[in-house]
């Protein structure tokens, strides 16, 4: 049986994706995608690489996601699916690149610095 493995990342979330020939089922951490992601926005986001390339009924997606929040996990899964699709069929590269699915969204939370109230906010200045 042919399987395509890929890893997707966003913020602090990591998605290990396995793409296999099938009828379009998406399973995340042994749960259906519609049960795992409650918001419709996240459900559509994870299907974007498949719908853009027209392969939503050709592959089954099985993913294991750890870390981060719901939005970061959806972004990581989208990235992982796109990378796995690229392994399955290299001719999809142009469509995936134009859609922006192959680029990792590298925005992460900035760390808190010593002496500051957060990453950037400074204590209030007192003249006296």
N, C-alpha and C positions, 0 to 999 in steps of 0.2 A: 504494500500500500504506500502510495506517495504522500509524503508529509513535508510541509514547508514551515520551518521554524524562524521566528524573528523576535526581536526585543524592541519595544517602544517605550519612550520615556517622556515625562513632562513633570515639571516641578520636582516633587519628591516621590512620584509614582513610577513604578516599573511594571510593564505588562509583558509577560512571556506569551507569545501567540503561536498557536499551531494551526496551520491552514491545511485542510484535507478536502479532497473531492467529495461533494455531497449536494444537499438540496437547499442550503442557505441557513442552517441553524447556527445561532450564536450562543455559546455557553461560556459563562464567566464564573470562575471559582465553583464549578459544578452546579450553577444555577442559571436558568434562562436569562437572557439579556434584559427582557422586559420586566423581569422580577428584580434583577440586580440594580438597574438604573430606573428610578421612579420618574424622573423628569423626561418629558418627550424630547426636549432639546438635546439631552445626552444620548438618547436612543438614536436620534437622527445623525448626530455627530459621529457615532461609531460606525454607522453604515455608509458614511460619505465616500470612503475610498472604493467600496464595492459598487455603489450606485454610479459613481463617476465613470468607472471602467466597464460597467455593465456585467459584472460577474457575481451579483448577489445570489443567483440561484445555482451557481456552479461550485461553490465552496462552502464547507462547514468551518466555523471558527470556534476554536477552544482556547480560552485564555486564562491565565493565572495572574491576578493583579495584586500587588502589595504596595503599601505606603500611600501617603497623601490623602487628599479628599476626593469627593465624587467628581468634580470637574477635572482635576488633574488626572484621575484614573481614566476618564473618558478620552482625554487628549492622548494619554499614553497608549490606550488601546487603538485609537485611530492611527497613530504613528506606527504601531506594531503591525497592524493589518496591512497598511500600505507597503511596509518593508517586506512582508511575507508575500504579498501579491507580486512584488518585483522579482522575488526568487522564482515564483511560479511561472511568470511570463515577462520576459525582459522588454517586450514591445509595449508594455503599459507604462514605461518610464516617463514618457512625455506627458501623458494625461495626469499621472500622479504628481509630477513636478509642477505643472501648470496649476493644479489644484492646491499646491502647497502642502501636500501630505507627507513628503519625504523629508522636509525640514523639521528638525526638532525645535520646539518652542522652548528656548533656553531661559526664559524669565523665571527666576526663583526669588524667594524672599531674601532680602538683604539682612545680614546679621546685625545684631545689636552691638554698638561700640561702647567701650568703657567711658563713663562720665556723661553719657547721653541718655535721654529718656527712652529712646527707641533706636532705630537705625540712623536717623538724622536729626530728630527733634532735640534741641538744646535746652538746658535749664534756663528759666527766665532770668534776664540780666537785672541786677540790682545795683543802682548807683551808689547807695549808702548801705 
